[in-house]
Amino acid sequence: MESAYTTVQSGTDIELNVLHRPRTRQRAAVCAVLVSLTASVAWAADANAWLDVAGRAHPILVHFPIALLAAAALFELIRVLARRTQPSPTAIGCLILAVLGAAAAGASGWLNADVNELAGDTDVELHRWIAIGGSSAAVLAFFLGVLARSPEARALRRLYMLCLFLGAAAVGLAGHFGGELVYGKGYLLEPLQSSALPEPIVNTNQNASSLVSFERDILPIFQAECIDCHGTRKKSGKLRLDSAAEFAASPYFDEVVVA
């Protein structure tokens, strides 16, 4: 047993001596540098793809802070109706998570707009800055809520409630505009508006030898298949197909029309 232990110990000493040799350390350092450079090159090659993925996560991340801010406002409203003066601990907890979620969702949304070259679009900017304003109000509400736990801090409690309700309303409004960016303007009330419109009249007595008319021959096809994404409510790719003039004014007109 002692001989075996001596053999193992001597083998361990040899391994440690090998690791402490200057040449071994230099080789290990070179290998580490090469691995780091390889990883950096791989990341640089796919950086745009990863940024695109992070931007596309915006719809996944954005609902979390909206729901939490709405919940915090609801908890505080219940306490107001119950005539309780202290801020709700549950609402403060919701605010912490909402602020963190809003930061992640905001960064993702900013990336999504930049990657898809949407920055500067009026609707996108409206959605972006309302969301930033609502998130800022939520951050301020959190700090005011922590400070307002003192029984003497009546003014702070009022400011806390104001910032909380304004933040929840602004973030909800930003979410509405974000939905219109995806589904088109007027999406929420569209069923009420479309039910009041008369049925379109389709001309079935066409002369086969007549010239092709945009309004008569092409527009009905666009209305059935394309207008949801390329009409007055939503202009995907800045392309509108609801009128001949808008169609011709599109920057992609030459690419869309095939002779």
Backbone torsions as a table, in degrees:
resi	resn	phi	psi	omega
1	MET	NA	-43.1	-179.4
2	GLU	-64.9	-37.5	179.1
3	SER	-65.6	-42.1	179.1
4	ALA	-64.5	-41.9	179.2
5	TYR	-62.3	-39.8	179.2
6	THR	-64.1	-38.5	179.8
7	THR	-65.1	-45.4	178.9
8	VAL	-62.7	-43.1	-179.5
9	GLN	-64.2	-40.4	180.0
10	SER	-67.2	-36.3	177.0
11	GLY	-64.9	-39.5	177.8
12	THR	-64.6	-40.5	178.7
13	ASP	-63.1	-37.5	179.0
14	ILE	-64.6	-43.6	179.0
15	GLU	-61.4	-42.6	179.6
16	LEU	-65.2	-38.5	178.5
17	ASN	-64.3	-38.0	178.6
18	VAL	-64.1	-41.8	-179.0
19	LEU	-66.6	-28.1	-178.0
20	HIS	-89.6	0.3	177.2
21	ARG	-70.0	140.0	-179.1
22	PRO	-58.5	-40.7	-178.8
23	ARG	-64.1	-37.9	179.1
24	THR	-65.3	-42.8	179.0
25	ARG	-64.0	-37.6	179.1
26	GLN	-65.3	-41.4	178.7
27	ARG	-64.6	-41.5	178.6
28	ALA	-62.5	-40.5	178.5
29	ALA	-64.0	-41.0	179.0
30	VAL	-64.4	-42.2	177.9
31	CYS	-61.9	-41.2	179.0
32	ALA	-63.2	-40.9	178.7
33	VAL	-64.9	-42.3	179.9
34	LEU	-64.0	-41.2	177.7
35	VAL	-63.3	-42.4	179.4
36	SER	-63.5	-42.8	179.6
37	LEU	-64.5	-40.3	178.7
38	THR	-62.3	-43.9	178.8
39	ALA	-64.4	-39.0	179.7
40	SER	-65.1	-42.0	179.3
41	VAL	-64.7	-42.0	178.7
42	ALA	-62.8	-40.7	178.2
43	TRP	-66.2	-42.6	-179.8
44	ALA	-62.5	-36.9	-178.8
45	ALA	-67.1	-33.8	-177.3
46	ASP	-107.1	13.0	-174.7
47	ALA	-60.0	-45.3	-178.9
48	ASN	-64.4	-36.7	178.4
49	ALA	-65.6	-40.8	179.4
50	TRP	-67.7	-38.4	177.2
51	LEU	-64.9	-36.8	177.5
52	ASP	-64.9	-40.9	177.6
53	VAL	-62.8	-43.6	179.0
54	ALA	-62.0	-38.8	177.7
55	GLY	-67.2	-37.3	-179.2
56	ARG	-72.4	-12.6	176.2
57	ALA	-77.3	-5.2	-177.3
58	HIS	-55.9	-46.6	178.8
59	PRO	-62.1	-27.3	178.9
60	ILE	-74.7	-40.4	-173.7
61	LEU	-81.7	-27.6	-166.1
62	VAL	-73.7	-27.9	-176.7
63	HIS	-72.1	-26.4	-177.0
64	PHE	-63.0	-55.5	179.7
65	PRO	-66.3	-31.2	178.1
66	ILE	-62.5	-47.0	-179.5
67	ALA	-65.0	-39.2	-178.8
68	LEU	-68.4	-39.6	177.6
69	LEU	-66.0	-40.4	177.0
70	ALA	-63.2	-39.8	178.7
71	ALA	-65.6	-42.3	179.0
72	ALA	-61.4	-43.8	178.7
73	ALA	-63.8	-37.6	179.1
74	LEU	-66.4	-42.6	178.2
75	PHE	-61.3	-41.2	-179.8
76	GLU	-70.6	-35.3	177.2
77	LEU	-63.3	-40.4	177.6
78	ILE	-62.9	-39.7	179.1
79	ARG	-68.2	-35.5	177.4
80	VAL	-64.8	-44.1	179.0
81	LEU	-65.7	-28.8	177.8
82	ALA	-86.8	3.9	178.9
83	ARG	59.6	40.6	173.9
84	ARG	-99.5	134.3	-172.0
85	THR	-92.5	-29.1	-177.0
86	GLN	-75.4	142.8	175.1
87	PRO	-60.0	145.8	-178.3
88	SER	-71.7	126.0	175.0
89	PRO	-60.7	-34.4	178.1
90	THR	-65.4	-41.4	178.5
91	ALA	-64.3	-39.5	178.6
92	ILE	-64.3	-41.6	176.8
93	GLY	-61.8	-42.0	176.6
94	CYS	-62.4	-37.6	179.9
95	LEU	-64.5	-40.5	179.2
96	ILE	-58.4	-50.8	-179.2
97	LEU	-66.6	-35.3	179.9
98	ALA	-66.1	-41.2	179.8
99	VAL	-64.3	-43.6	178.3
100	LEU	-64.4	-43.3	178.8
101	GLY	-65.7	-36.8	178.9
102	ALA	-66.3	-36.3	177.9
103	ALA	-64.1	-44.5	178.6
104	ALA	-65.8	-44.1	-179.4
105	ALA	-65.6	-39.3	179.3
106	GLY	-65.3	-43.2	178.4
107	ALA	-63.6	-40.9	179.1
108	SER	-65.1	-42.9	178.9
109	GLY	-64.6	-38.2	178.3
110	TRP	-62.8	-44.2	177.3
111	LEU	-61.9	-41.9	-178.2
112	ASN	-62.1	-41.1	179.1
113	ALA	-67.3	-39.8	-178.6
114	ASP	-71.0	-42.9	-178.8
115	VAL	-63.8	-38.3	-178.7
116	ASN	-91.8	9.0	177.2
117	GLU	55.1	44.8	178.6
118	LEU	-101.1	-7.9	-179.0
119	ALA	-61.6	134.0	-178.3
120	GLY	101.4	-19.8	175.1
121	ASP	-64.9	135.0	-174.4
122	THR	-57.8	-46.7	-178.3
123	ASP	-66.5	-38.8	178.8
124	VAL	-66.1	-42.9	179.9
125	GLU	-65.6	-38.8	177.4
126	LEU	-61.2	-47.9	178.1
127	HIS	-59.9	-43.4	-175.6
128	ARG	-65.5	-49.2	-172.0
129	TRP	-78.5	-27.8	171.9
130	ILE	-66.1	-40.6	178.1
131	ALA	-64.6	-41.0	178.5
132	ILE	-65.2	-41.9	177.5
133	GLY	-62.3	-44.2	178.5
134	GLY	-64.3	-40.0	179.0
135	SER	-66.6	-38.3	177.8
136	SER	-64.6	-40.0	176.7
137	ALA	-63.7	-35.9	178.3
138	ALA	-66.8	-40.2	177.2
139	VAL	-62.4	-46.3	179.0
140	LEU	-63.0	-39.2	179.0
141	ALA	-62.7	-37.6	179.2
142	PHE	-61.9	-49.5	-178.8
143	PHE	-65.8	-40.3	177.9
144	LEU	-64.7	-37.3	179.2
145	GLY	-64.6	-37.1	177.4
146	VAL	-67.1	-43.1	-179.0
147	LEU	-73.1	-26.5	-174.7
148	ALA	-81.7	4.3	179.8
149	ARG	-73.1	-14.1	176.3
150	SER	-71.8	137.6	-178.8
151	PRO	-60.0	-26.4	-177.4
152	GLU	-85.8	-6.7	-172.2
153	ALA	-90.0	62.0	-179.1
154	ARG	-68.7	-41.9	-179.1
155	ALA	-64.1	-40.1	178.9
156	LEU	-65.3	-37.1	179.0
157	ARG	-64.4	-38.4	177.9
158	ARG	-65.8	-42.5	177.3
159	LEU	-64.6	-38.1	177.9
160	TYR	-60.3	-47.9	179.9
161	MET	-63.5	-41.6	179.6
162	LEU	-61.1	-48.9	-178.8
163	CYS	-64.8	-38.3	-179.3
164	LEU	-63.9	-49.0	-177.4
165	PHE	-70.1	-37.3	175.8
166	LEU	-65.1	-42.0	179.3
167	GLY	-63.2	-44.5	179.4
168	ALA	-63.1	-42.7	-179.8
169	ALA	-65.8	-42.4	-177.9
170	ALA	-67.0	-42.7	179.7
171	VAL	-66.5	-38.4	175.5
172	GLY	-63.5	-40.2	177.8
173	LEU	-65.9	-40.4	177.2
174	ALA	-62.5	-37.8	176.3
175	GLY	-63.8	-37.5	177.5
176	HIS	-62.8	-46.1	178.8
177	PHE	-66.0	-34.4	175.8
178	GLY	-63.9	-38.8	176.1
179	GLY	-63.7	-36.5	178.4
180	GLU	-68.9	-28.3	175.2
181	LEU	-64.3	-32.8	-178.3
182	VAL	-86.5	-46.9	-171.8
183	TYR	-101.7	-8.6	179.5
184	GLY	102.6	155.8	-178.6
185	LYS	-67.9	142.5	179.5
186	GLY	76.6	13.6	-176.2
187	TYR	-61.3	-40.2	-175.1
188	LEU	-62.3	-44.7	-175.4
189	LEU	-99.9	8.0	-176.9
190	GLU	-58.9	-40.7	179.3
191	PRO	-59.8	-35.3	178.9
192	LEU	-70.2	-36.8	-178.8
193	GLN	-75.6	-41.9	-176.9
194	SER	-69.3	-28.5	179.8
195	SER	-69.0	-21.5	-179.4
196	ALA	-90.4	-7.6	-178.1
197	LEU	-84.0	145.6	177.1
198	PRO	-72.2	157.2	177.9
199	GLU	-67.0	136.1	179.3
200	PRO	-65.6	144.8	179.4
201	ILE	-94.0	122.7	-179.7
202	VAL	-104.9	125.8	179.8
203	ASN	-80.4	112.8	-179.5
204	THR	-98.4	-4.7	-178.4
205	ASN	-103.8	64.5	-178.3
206	GLN	-93.0	145.6	173.5
207	ASN	-88.2	120.4	-174.9
208	ALA	-61.8	-25.5	-177.8
209	SER	-89.8	-1.2	-178.0
210	SER	-75.2	163.1	178.4
211	LEU	-69.6	151.5	179.0
212	VAL	-71.4	130.2	178.3
213	SER	-111.3	134.6	179.4
214	PHE	-62.9	-49.6	-177.6
215	GLU	-64.6	-35.7	-174.5
216	ARG	-87.6	-41.5	-170.4
217	ASP	-102.8	-35.8	-172.3
218	ILE	-98.6	-43.7	-176.0
219	LEU	-57.4	-41.3	177.4
220	PRO	-58.4	-35.3	177.5
221	ILE	-67.9	-44.5	177.7
222	PHE	-61.3	-41.7	-179.3
223	GLN	-63.8	-34.5	-178.7
224	ALA	-78.8	-31.4	-170.3
225	GLU	-118.3	-24.7	-165.4
226	CYS	-122.6	-24.6	-169.0
227	ILE	-63.6	-29.2	-178.9
228	ASP	-56.4	-34.4	-178.4
229	CYS	-108.3	-13.3	-176.1
230	HIS	-134.5	52.3	179.0
231	GLY	-128.1	-154.4	-178.3
232	THR	-73.2	-30.4	-178.4
233	ARG	-76.8	-43.4	-176.3
234	LYS	-135.4	132.1	-176.6
235	LYS	-122.8	72.2	179.4
236	SER	-61.2	131.0	-178.6
237	GLY	64.9	18.5	-177.6
238	LYS	57.2	32.4	-179.0
239	LEU	-115.2	122.1	176.6
240	ARG	-113.0	136.7	-178.2
241	LEU	-123.3	21.3	-176.7
242	ASP	-91.1	-7.6	176.1
243	SER	-154.4	156.4	-178.8
244	ALA	-64.0	-38.6	-178.6
245	ALA	-65.7	-44.9	179.1
246	GLU	-65.8	-37.4	178.7
247	PHE	-62.3	-46.0	-178.4
248	ALA	-69.7	-27.3	-178.5
249	ALA	-81.4	-5.6	-178.1
250	SER	-66.2	140.3	177.4
251	PRO	-66.2	-15.1	-179.2
252	TYR	-106.2	17.6	-175.1
253	PHE	-57.3	-45.5	-177.7
254	ASP	-66.1	-28.0	-180.0
255	GLU	-81.6	-31.6	-177.2
256	VAL	-76.8	-41.7	-176.1
257	VAL	-81.7	124.8	176.9
258	VAL	-116.8	120.0	-176.8
259	ALA	-71.7	NA	NA
